[in-house]
């Protein structure tokens, strides 16, 4: 695996997961249980989306 692509994948993944947490903090009640339930959804969406952005779509340098 190319190191540059791996670095981009990690950067995009961290960015999407962080944005997912911010959005879920605004959309869910201030209840820790409900917010913890959003973690699997965020990860199931952010990781494949970041893979698609970096490897399939070809994120420009």
TORKOL-4160 file (C-alpha; in steps of 0.2 Angstrom, whole numbers, padded with zeros to 4 digits, m for minus):
61
<pt num="1" X="0000" Y="0000" Z="0000"/>
<pt num="2" X="0007" Y="0017" Z="m0005"/>
<pt num="3" X="0011" Y="0027" Z="0011"/>
<pt num="4" X="0004" Y="0043" Z="0003"/>
<pt num="5" X="m0013" Y="0035" Z="0001"/>
<pt num="6" X="m0013" Y="0028" Z="0018"/>
<pt num="7" X="m0009" Y="0045" Z="0025"/>
<pt num="8" X="m0023" Y="0053" Z="0015"/>
<pt num="9" X="m0035" Y="0039" Z="0020"/>
<pt num="10" X="m0031" Y="0042" Z="0039"/>
<pt num="11" X="m0033" Y="0060" Z="0037"/>
<pt num="12" X="m0050" Y="0059" Z="0028"/>
<pt num="13" X="m0056" Y="0046" Z="0041"/>
<pt num="14" X="m0051" Y="0056" Z="0056"/>
<pt num="15" X="m0060" Y="0071" Z="0048"/>
<pt num="16" X="m0076" Y="0062" Z="0043"/>
<pt num="17" X="m0077" Y="0054" Z="0060"/>
<pt num="18" X="m0074" Y="0071" Z="0069"/>
<pt num="19" X="m0088" Y="0079" Z="0058"/>
<pt num="20" X="m0099" Y="0064" Z="0062"/>
<pt num="21" X="m0097" Y="0067" Z="0081"/>
<pt num="22" X="m0100" Y="0085" Z="0079"/>
<pt num="23" X="m0116" Y="0082" Z="0069"/>
<pt num="24" X="m0122" Y="0069" Z="0081"/>
<pt num="25" X="m0119" Y="0080" Z="0096"/>
<pt num="26" X="m0131" Y="0093" Z="0089"/>
<pt num="27" X="m0144" Y="0080" Z="0083"/>
<pt num="28" X="m0145" Y="0069" Z="0098"/>
<pt num="29" X="m0151" Y="0073" Z="0116"/>
<pt num="30" X="m0138" Y="0077" Z="0129"/>
<pt num="31" X="m0139" Y="0059" Z="0135"/>
<pt num="32" X="m0123" Y="0049" Z="0135"/>
<pt num="33" X="m0132" Y="0033" Z="0131"/>
<pt num="34" X="m0140" Y="0040" Z="0115"/>
<pt num="35" X="m0124" Y="0048" Z="0110"/>
<pt num="36" X="m0115" Y="0031" Z="0112"/>
<pt num="37" X="m0127" Y="0023" Z="0101"/>
<pt num="38" X="m0122" Y="0035" Z="0087"/>
<pt num="39" X="m0104" Y="0029" Z="0087"/>
<pt num="40" X="m0107" Y="0013" Z="0077"/>
<pt num="41" X="m0117" Y="0022" Z="0064"/>
<pt num="42" X="m0103" Y="0036" Z="0062"/>
<pt num="43" X="m0090" Y="0023" Z="0060"/>
<pt num="44" X="m0100" Y="0012" Z="0048"/>
<pt num="45" X="m0103" Y="0027" Z="0037"/>
<pt num="46" X="m0086" Y="0037" Z="0039"/>
<pt num="47" X="m0074" Y="0023" Z="0036"/>
<pt num="48" X="m0081" Y="0016" Z="0019"/>
<pt num="49" X="m0084" Y="0034" Z="0013"/>
<pt num="50" X="m0066" Y="0039" Z="0017"/>
<pt num="51" X="m0060" Y="0023" Z="0008"/>
<pt num="52" X="m0071" Y="0028" Z="m0007"/>
<pt num="53" X="m0065" Y="0046" Z="m0007"/>
<pt num="54" X="m0046" Y="0041" Z="m0007"/>
<pt num="55" X="m0045" Y="0025" Z="m0016"/>
<pt num="56" X="m0060" Y="0024" Z="m0028"/>
<pt num="57" X="m0063" Y="0042" Z="m0032"/>
<pt num="58" X="m0045" Y="0047" Z="m0031"/>
<pt num="59" X="m0043" Y="0062" Z="m0019"/>
<pt num="60" X="m0031" Y="0075" Z="m0028"/>
<pt num="61" X="m0014" Y="0079" Z="m0021"/>
